[in-house]
């Protein structure tokens, strides 16, 4: 038998048998392993069947399984390598004891942290062309490149016996030409503007201000000059968008027509126009408002350019900018599956580039939600470390400010949280979303008037309702027992989330209209099928002012919903 218990004649099994063996093995009381090794084994098996084995490295295992800090360095801390060796030895002894039983066997070959399922005495299951697939194996911790693409699970899982034996006994070196994880950069934008002769100087000033405003969002890169040629490709996937502008003004208004085109295809992906009325002597203010409105629509994380980037047909294993965008989307949507996937690709992104502040900030926010959902407070500390590192690497980053704001608030460091938010807003005055998050923290820490004022400012900058700002204003109306106004505001929110929906239901119930309440609850359950669980998840860890908490308890109970321990909205 070859090292690690894989004989030279072993054949791999099909996915169905592999899954069955994984479930049987983890449930078998004869497998005597520590909780740490069981968590290790579950981690690599789950990654395999979810098609993300390529993200599993010593760094990710150390962070996710062994609770090492984000500063973990595999070269100086060998814990993963040591525990992997012990786990391999335990598995080898276990399978030696049940050698007479039929079925498959799980091995973790030396050289990578990807399980391989081979037969004990069953014939192999053929793949599409009738033969098991062979893949080469990298060294345990490749430094210059990442493991092979694992989108097809059997390609990541199965190694031919001959190559496996060679890898184990001969120390097969990692080939630098092996496929790497798909990597992405922030998209480029190239600006150009047209204006009449009389408006030319003003138009150029608008374009300069727009360039500055776009850069502050930190989600795009500005291409020098106005050339629409595609940026030369390199090892990373990157996009280029041409933004054509047309500025005009008259005595009463200023306007900016704009069109976004994909430079690669020439397709116009969005066309629109913004206009602002000019009050007496306030032309410059109107122009600034115009610029802020356009830059926000283009470059906010949920803006037009990033929405197009998210729709690109890229593998789930993609790291870099697209992974950051996916992570932000998962946080805003409270999507458990999305958060899980984002955690893996963000960890891989940081491993590939330890200076990626955006990935650190986004992973910090992901950790907050994982900690909230699992009740494991250790995630908050890990999130804080990442948020602080992101702020150190990129002091003016709105993403870093948002991460610090959210994590520090979650830890009860209210004043530090608010200070981080204020600093971020001062550096990014057009970022209405960051201002809305700050308004929520300010409000929920008892500064009612200031929180509402900040929420209104955020809405004014955005020119439309923002979920977090709307939540603050609805909650304030509820707090003041103006339930009809709270319901009115809640109905103005497009695509309301669970907390907004709960507030609306509580306010309707407090109005005493039971038939209307029942109709609204039925509609809410269609949108949120497991509404009671959603309520419990969103309101965990009591942090509300006591009077407001009692008022919310009364309304939610009257609405007929299960009443958890209430907390902050937690929408960081």
N, C-alpha and C positions, 0 to 999 in steps of 0.2 A: 504494500500500500504506500502510495506517495505521501509526501508531507501534507499535513492538514487533513488527512483521511480521504483524499481523493485518489482512487486507484487509476492506473493508466487505462483501464478498460471501461471506466465509468461513462455513462451516457446521461445527458440532461433529460429532464422530463418537461411536460407541457405545463402551461400556466395553471390549469385547473388543479393538477396534482400538486404543483408547487404551493398554491394557496392552501390546499387541504393539509399539506404537511406543515406549513407554517402555523396554522391554527391548532393542529394536533400537538405540535411540539411545545408551543407556549402554554397549552393547557395540561401537559403531562406532568403529574407530580413527581415522576422519576427524574425529571430534569432539575437537578439541584444547582441553581444559580442564584446569585445575590440579586437584590432589587436593582442594583446599578447595572449588572450584566443583562438583566431582563429588559430594562429600559433601553439599553444599547441595542439589543437584538430587535426589539419592537421598532426602534427608530430606523434601522437599516432595512428591515423587511417592509415597513410601510412606505419608505422612500422608493423601494424597488417597484412595488405594485402600483404606486401612484405615478411612476414614470419620471421621477426626479432624482435618480441615483447619481446623476452627474453632479449634483450639488453637494453630495455627501463627502466631506473631507474631514481631516482631523479637527480643523477649526470649527466647523459647524457642529460636529459631535461634542466637542468640548463645551461649546456655548449652550447647545440645546439639551444635552444629556447630563453633562457633568457640572453644569452651572458655573463654568469658568467665566470671568469677565470678558468684555469685548476686546480687551487688550491682550487676550491670550495669544501666545506665540508657540506654535508646535515645535519649533527648533529648540526651545529652552525648557519646555514642559512636555515630557513624553507620556503623559497620562493616557492618552487615547491609544497609542501604540502598545503600551503595557497591558491595558485592559482588553484590547483586541486579542492579544496573544493569549491571555488567560481564558477568554471566552472561546477561542478556537480549541484550546486544549480541553476545556470542559465538554464542548460539543463532540470532540473526537472520542472521549471516554464514554460519553452517553451512547453514541451510536455503536460503539464497540460492545456495550452491554446488551443492546437490543438487535444485534446483528442478524439473529434468526427470524426476526419479524419482517414481513413484506412492507414495501412502501418506498418513499423517497427519502432523501437525506439532505439536510441543509449544511452547507459549508461556507465559510468566509475565507476565501483564498488570500494568502499573503500577497500583498501588492496593491490591494484596494479594499474599500469597505462596502463591497457589493456582494450580497449573498448569491450563492450558486446552488441550485437544486439539482441533484443527480439521483439516478435510480439506485435502489439497493438490489432488486431483482426483477424490476419491471422493464419491458421494452420501452424505448424512447418514443415520444410523440413527435411525428414529423412536423416541420414548419412548412411554409408555403411551397417550397421546391423539394420537399421530401426528405431533407437532411437537416440535422441540427446545425445551428449557426455558430461559427467560430469567431471569437474576437480576441484581440491581444489584450494584455493586462499591463497597466502602468505601474510604476513604483508607488509605494504607499502614500507619499506626499509629494507629487510633482510640483515643482516651483515655477517652471516656465510655462506650463500649459495645464489645461484642465482635462478631466477624464473624458472618454468618448461620449458622444451624444446618446442619451438614454431614453429618447421618446418612445421607441419600441421596446417594451419591457424585456423581451427575450434577448434583444441585442445587448442590453446592459447586464442581463443576468447570466446568460449562458456562456461558458467558455469551453471550447473543445478540450478533450482530455490531454491531448498531446501538448497543446500550447500551455495548458494549465500546469502540467508537470514541468515544462521548461521554465515557466515563470517562477514556480516555487523553488525548484532545485537549482536552476541556473541564474536566478536573479534577473529576469528579463527587464531590460532598461526601458524607461518611457521614451517613446518616439515623439520628438517635438512636432512631427507633421500630423499627429493624431488630431481629430476634430476637437475644437474647443467649444465652450459654451457660447451661444450666440450673444454678442455684446452690442450694446447700443449707446450712442451719445445723444446729448441734447440736440434737437434740430437747429439748423441754421435758419435765419431769416435775413432776407435782403430787401431793403426799403428803397422805393423810388416814388417821387411825387410830381404831380403836374399842378400848375396853378396859372391863372391869368397873369399878365405882366404886372398889373397893379397889386395882385395878391402874392407875387412871387416871394418877396422877403418874408411875409408872414407864413407862407407855406413852408419855406425852408426851416423857419423857427419851430413850426409844429412838428416837422419830421425829426428835428434834433431832440425835441422834448419827448417824442414818442420813442426814439431809440433809448433814451435814458430810462424811461418808464418801463419799457420791455425788459431791459437789463435787470431792473430791480426785482422783477418777479423771479428771476433766477431759473426759469424753465426753458429758455431759448438762448442761442448764441447769435450775435450779430455778425453778419458777413460784411467785411469791408467793401466799400464801393457798392454799386447798384447792379452788378452783373448777375444775371439769372442763371449762369452756367452751373451745372451740378458740381458740388464739391467732390474732389477726387476721393475715391473710396480708399479705406485702409482696412485694418483688421476688424474695425467696428462698423456696425450698421449705423448710418446717419442719413438724415433727410435735409432737404433744402426747400424752403418756402419763399416764394416771391410775393411781397406785399406791395401792391400798386395803390397809390393814394392820389386823391384829387381834392385839393383844398379850395374853398370858396367862402366869401364873406360879403355881407351887405350891411346896411345900417342897423338892422335889427337882429342879425343872427350870424353865426359861423357854422360851417358844415365840413365834414370830412367823409368823402366816399372812399371805400376801400374794398379791395379784392385780394383774396388769398389764393395763390396757385401753387400746385405741386410742381417744382421745377423739373422733376424727373419725367412726369407724364404730360405736363403742360395743362393739366386739368384745373379749372377754377373750382376750388372746393368750397368757397364761401364768398358772397358779395353782400355788402350792406352799406348803410350810411348813418352817420350820427350827426345830429344838429343841436346846437345850443343857442338859446335866446340871449341877446346881449343887453344887459341892463345899462343904464346910463353910467358911463365912466368905468365899466367893469369888463371891458373886452378881454383883457388878459386873463381874468378869472374864468370867463367863458371858454377861452381857448384851452386853458389848463384842464377844465372839466371835460372838454371834448377829448383831449389826449388821454386822460385817465380812463374814460369810458371805453375807448378803442383798445388801449393796451390791456385792460382787464379782460375784455372779451377775447382778445387774441391769446394772451399768455398766462392767465391764471391756470392753476393745475387742472381745473375742469373746463378750461377755455377751448377755443376752436382748434388751435394747432395741436394741443395735447390730446384732444378728443380724436383727431385724425391719427395721431401717433398710436393711440390705444387700439384703434381699429386695424392697424397693420397686422397682417397674418404672420405673426412671429410665434415660435414655440413657447410653451409654458416655461421652459427652462431659461429663457432669455434673461440676461442680467443687464445691469447698467440702467440707463434712463427709463426705458420702458418698464422695467421692474419697479422703479421708484413710483412711476405713475400708477401702475397696478396696485401697489401698496397703498397709495393715497386714496385711490378709489375704494379699496376694500375697507379702509378705516372709516371713510365717510358713509359707506353703506352698511357698516357693521356686518360684513359678510364673513362668516366663520371660515368657509372654504377658501375664500380669497385671502384672508389673513394668514392662513396656514401656508398657502403657496407663496405669499409675499415674504413671509419669514424666511423661507428657504432661499429664494432668489436674492433677497437683500443680504443675507449672510454670505452667499456666494459672491455677490457684488463687492462687499467690503473685503472679503478675502482676496479678491482679484485686485482691488484698489483700496488700500487702507486709508487713503486720503479722501474718499468719496463722502463728503459731508452730507449730501442729499440723502444717500442711502442710510447713513447713520441716523439722521433726523427722522426719516420715515420708519426705520426699524424701531426707534424709540417709541413712536406712536403705536406701532403694531404691538409692541410689548405691553403697553398700557392696557390695550383691549384684551390681550391674552391673559394678563394678570387679573383683570376684572372678571373675565369669564371663568377662569379656573380657581380663583381665590388664592392664587400664589403670589404673595406680595413681593417675592424676590424679583419678579419681572419689573417692578417699578424701579428698584435700584439699578438694575441693568439698563433700563430705559433712560434713567437720569444720567448715567455715565455716558451713554451714547449721545444724548442730547447735548451735554456739556462739551464733549469732544467735537461734535458738529459745530457748535458755536465758536469753539477755539479755532477750528480750521477755517471757518467761513463766518466771521463776526457779523457781516451785514445780511446773512442769508435769512429770508423770511421763514424758510422751512426749519432752520435751527431755532429761530425764535418761537415758532409754533410748537416745536417739540419741547423746548424748555417750559413754555407756558403750560402745556398740558401735563407733563410729567410732574413738575413741581407742585402744581395744583393737586394732582392725584395724591401726592405725598403729604398734603396739608401745609406746604410751604407757600402760603397764600401771597405774602408780600413779595417774596422772591419771584413767584410766578407772574404777578402783575408787573413787576419791574422788567422782567424779560419781555413781556408783551408790549409794554410801552416803548422799550428800546427798539423792538422790531418794527413797530408802527412808525416811530420817528424816522427810521431809515427807509421805510417803504410806505409812504403816506397814501399811495393809491391802492394799496392792498386791502380791499374792503373785507375780504374773508378773514384775514388776520385780525383786523379791527373788530369784527363780529365775535371772534373767539375771545378776544380780550374783554369785550362787553359782557360776555357770559360769566367769566371769572369774577370780574368786578361786581356784577350784580349778585352772584351767588355767595359772595363773601360779605354781603350785607350793605353794599354801597348802592342802594336802589336807584337813586336819581342819576348818579354818574353812569351806572351800567346802562340805563335806558337811553341816556344821551349818546353814549358811544354807539349803541345799537342803531339809533336813528342816523347818526353820521355815516355808519357803514352802509346803511340802506341808501342814503343819499348819494354816496360815492358810486355805489353799484348801479343805481338807477332802477333797481328792482328788488323784490324781497330776497333776503338771504336767510337761510334756514336758522342759523344760530342767532342772528339779530332778531328774527321774528319770534323765536322761542323766548328771548328775554322780554320783548314787549308784550307777548301774550301772558307770560307768567306774571308780569307786573300788573296787568289788568286783573288777572285772577286774584293776585294778592290784595288788591284794593276792592275786591268783591264786585267788580264791574264785569260780570260774567257774560253778558250779551256782547260787550265789546271784545272780550277775549275770544268768543266764538267767531265773531266777525273777522278778526285778525287771523285766526287759525285757518279760516276758509280762503284767505288770500294767498296762502303759502302753496306754491306749486310742488307737487309730489311730497307731501308732508311725511316726515319720518315718524317713528313710534312715539317719542316723547311729545311731539306736537299733536299727534293724534290723541294721545292720552289726555293732554291738557284740554283739548277740545271736548272730549267726552266728559271729563270732570266738570267743565264749565256748563255744558248742557244739562248735566244731572243737577247741578246746583240751581239752575233756573227752575227746576221742578217739573219739567215737561217730560213725563215718563215715556209716552209713546214716541216722542222725538228722540229720546235717549236710546230706546231700543232699536229704532231704525238706524241711528248713527253707529251703534255698536255692531249691528249686523254688517253694515258697509265696511266698518273698520276691520272686522274679522276676515272679510274677503281680501283685504289688502295685507293684513298681518294675520295669517292663519292661526298662529300660536300666540295670540295677543297677550295672554296672561304671562307666558314665559318671557315675551319681549318686555313687558312691563317690569318684571322682576330683574331682567338683565340690565335694563336701562336705569333702574332706580335701586342701586345697591350701594351700601356703605353710607349711612345717613350723614349728610353734610348741610342740609337746608337749615335756615333759620327756623326755630321751633314753631313760631306762629304759622309760618308758611307751610311747614311740614304738616301741621295739624289740619290746615285748610285743604291741602292736597289729599291727605288721607280721607277726609270727609267726602270730597268730590269723587275720588276714585272708588271708594266703597259704595257710594250712592249710584255710581254708574254700573255696579255689579261686577267689577273686576276684582281679582285677587289682590290683596293689599300687601306688597312686600315692604321691607324696610326702605324708606325713601332716601334718595341721595341726590347728588348733583346730576345734571344732565350727562356729564361725562363725555361730551362730544368733542373731545380734544383730539 
